[in-house]
Amino acid sequence: MDPFGLRSYGPTSCFQSQELDQKIAETWKHIQTERKILEATQLLRQATTNQDVLRRNDAKIRETERSLAYFEDTLRELQARKAQHMQRDDPSRFPGPSAPQVSYVYQLCVHLMNFEL
């Protein structure tokens, strides 16, 4: 217990937090890339009548949708770990059931940073 309200954050704790932040940012970039690919493949579908191109394109759409779902699930898991990590480091910041909101706020902040691909 820290009577002065000061917490000592060891190097491991900071490293884990930075590592999570980096993984979250990388996953967000992957999501943005997959969304752009999906958008482009959907536009291609509308622009051609070539059946061979359409078959390959439809396969690419399915592959991209699977990848996008995977990265979105991964992002949610990383954000949940980040929220747990932050709550463990400073439980007074996250009283009770409001802790999961951190992932939404964090996702919004990452989105607002507008990562370039």
C-alpha positions in Angstrom: 0.0 0.0 0.0 1.3 3.4 -0.9 0.2 6.0 1.7 1.2 9.0 -0.5 -0.7 7.8 -3.6 2.5 7.3 -5.5 3.0 4.2 -7.6 6.2 2.8 -8.7 6.0 1.6 -12.3 8.8 -0.9 -12.9 10.5 -1.1 -16.3 8.7 -4.4 -17.0 5.3 -2.7 -16.6 6.3 0.2 -18.9 7.8 -2.1 -21.5 4.6 -4.3 -21.5 2.5 -1.2 -22.0 4.6 0.2 -24.8 4.6 -3.3 -26.4 0.8 -3.4 -26.2 0.5 0.1 -27.7 2.8 -0.9 -30.6 0.8 -4.1 -31.3 -2.5 -2.2 -31.1 -1.2 0.4 -33.6 0.1 -2.3 -36.0 -3.2 -4.1 -35.8 -5.1 -0.9 -36.5 -2.9 -0.3 -39.6 -3.6 -3.9 -40.8 -7.4 -3.2 -40.3 -7.1 0.0 -42.4 -5.2 -1.8 -45.1 -7.7 -4.7 -45.3 -10.6 -2.2 -45.4 -9.0 -0.4 -48.4 -8.4 -3.7 -50.2 -12.0 -4.7 -49.5 -13.2 -1.3 -50.9 -11.1 -1.7 -54.0 -12.2 -5.3 -54.7 -15.8 -4.2 -54.4 -15.3 -1.4 -56.9 -13.5 -3.8 -59.2 -16.6 -6.2 -59.0 -18.8 -3.3 -60.3 -16.3 -2.3 -63.0 -15.9 -5.6 -64.9 -18.0 -8.3 -66.5 -15.0 -10.6 -67.1 -16.0 -13.9 -65.4 -12.4 -14.9 -64.7 -11.6 -11.6 -63.0 -14.9 -11.7 -61.1 -14.1 -15.2 -59.7 -10.6 -14.2 -58.6 -11.9 -11.0 -57.2 -14.7 -12.8 -55.2 -12.1 -15.1 -53.8 -10.0 -12.0 -52.8 -13.1 -10.5 -51.2 -13.7 -13.6 -49.1 -10.0 -13.7 -48.1 -10.0 -10.0 -47.2 -13.2 -10.4 -45.1 -11.6 -13.2 -43.1 -8.4 -11.2 -42.6 -10.4 -8.2 -41.5 -12.4 -10.2 -39.0 -9.2 -11.7 -37.6 -7.5 -8.3 -37.2 -10.7 -6.8 -35.6 -10.8 -9.7 -33.1 -7.1 -9.3 -32.4 -7.6 -5.6 -31.8 -10.4 -6.2 -29.3 -8.2 -8.7 -27.5 -5.3 -6.4 -27.3 -7.5 -3.5 -26.1 -8.9 -5.7 -23.4 -5.3 -6.7 -22.3 -4.4 -3.0 -22.3 -7.4 -2.1 -20.2 -6.5 -4.9 -17.7 -2.9 -3.8 -17.7 -3.9 -0.2 -17.0 -6.4 -1.3 -14.3 -3.7 -3.5 -12.6 -1.2 -0.6 -12.6 -3.7 1.9 -11.2 -7.0 0.4 -10.0 -8.2 3.7 -8.7 -8.5 5.0 -12.3 -11.0 2.3 -13.2 -13.6 1.7 -10.6 -15.9 -1.2 -11.1 -17.5 -2.1 -14.4 -16.5 1.0 -16.3 -13.0 -0.4 -17.2 -14.1 -1.9 -20.5 -14.8 1.6 -21.8 -11.0 2.2 -22.0 -10.8 0.1 -25.1 -13.4 2.2 -26.9 -11.6 5.4 -25.8 -8.2 4.0 -26.8 -9.6 2.9 -30.2 -11.0 6.4 -30.8 -7.6 7.9 -29.9 -5.8 5.6 -32.2 -8.3 6.4 -35.0 -7.9 10.1 -34.4 -4.1 9.8 -34.8 -4.8 8.9 -38.4 -2.0 6.4 -39.0 -0.6 6.5 -42.5 -0.2 3.3 -44.4 
